[in-house]
Amino acid sequence: MGIEVGSILDGKVTGITKFGAFVSLPGNRSGLVHISEIAYSYVNDVHDLLSEGQEVKVKVIGIDDNNRINLSIKQALPPPPRPERLPGGPGPRAEGDRRPPSRRPAPGRSFTPEPAQPRGPASFEDQLKQFMQSSDSKLSELHMNEKRGNRRGGRK
């Protein structure tokens, strides 16, 4: 039986590193399960979930030009159910609602509304330009406030 992308196989963990685990496969082959492919949750240390000699079910997710086999344990399992939202909590937004969450100014600071943005998808360049303009404006305002503060408490 050939090993091909998408196959789900049984294997045995033969070695553990800080970046993943090596798994022996049928046909005297072996592959690597990267740490990001071990579980659906964050994995800080591979040793927390796997040990040498442990039997695992893996999915072949890639074979590179050097015939190295990339494996996934999490993709061989069904995904965990999504947690339900609590009543009264933030719910899903309506489709197409691109408004940012409401922001309140810091105490003692005034609120200056940002100009209305055109609806619809903007190109990356437009978004970057808009961000840079906003950032420059905020930095210059902050710089001016610092200068004013230094004059008020000034040195004699």
Rosetta blueprint (number, residue, H / E / L):
1 M L
2 G L
3 I L
4 E L
5 V L
6 G L
7 S L
8 I E
9 L E
10 D E
11 G E
12 K E
13 V E
14 T E
15 G E
16 I E
17 T E
18 K L
19 F L
20 G E
21 A E
22 F E
23 V E
24 S E
25 L E
26 P L
27 G L
28 N L
29 R E
30 S E
31 G E
32 L E
33 V E
34 H E
35 I H
36 S H
37 E H
38 I L
39 A L
40 Y L
41 S L
42 Y L
43 V L
44 N L
45 D L
46 V H
47 H H
48 D H
49 L L
50 L L
51 S L
52 E L
53 G L
54 Q L
55 E E
56 V E
57 K E
58 V E
59 K E
60 V E
61 I E
62 G E
63 I E
64 D L
65 D L
66 N L
67 N L
68 R L
69 I E
70 N E
71 L E
72 S E
73 I L
74 K H
75 Q H
76 A H
77 L L
78 P L
79 P L
80 P L
81 P L
82 R L
83 P L
84 E L
85 R L
86 L L
87 P L
88 G L
89 G L
90 P L
91 G L
92 P L
93 R L
94 A L
95 E L
96 G L
97 D L
98 R L
99 R L
100 P L
101 P L
102 S L
103 R L
104 R L
105 P L
106 A L
107 P L
108 G L
109 R L
110 S L
111 F L
112 T L
113 P L
114 E L
115 P L
116 A L
117 Q L
118 P L
119 R L
120 G L
121 P L
122 A L
123 S L
124 F H
125 E H
126 D H
127 Q H
128 L H
129 K H
130 Q H
131 F H
132 M H
133 Q H
134 S H
135 S H
136 D H
137 S H
138 K H
139 L H
140 S H
141 E H
142 L H
143 H H
144 M H
145 N H
146 E H
147 K H
148 R H
149 G H
150 N H
151 R H
152 R H
153 G L
154 G L
155 R L
156 K L
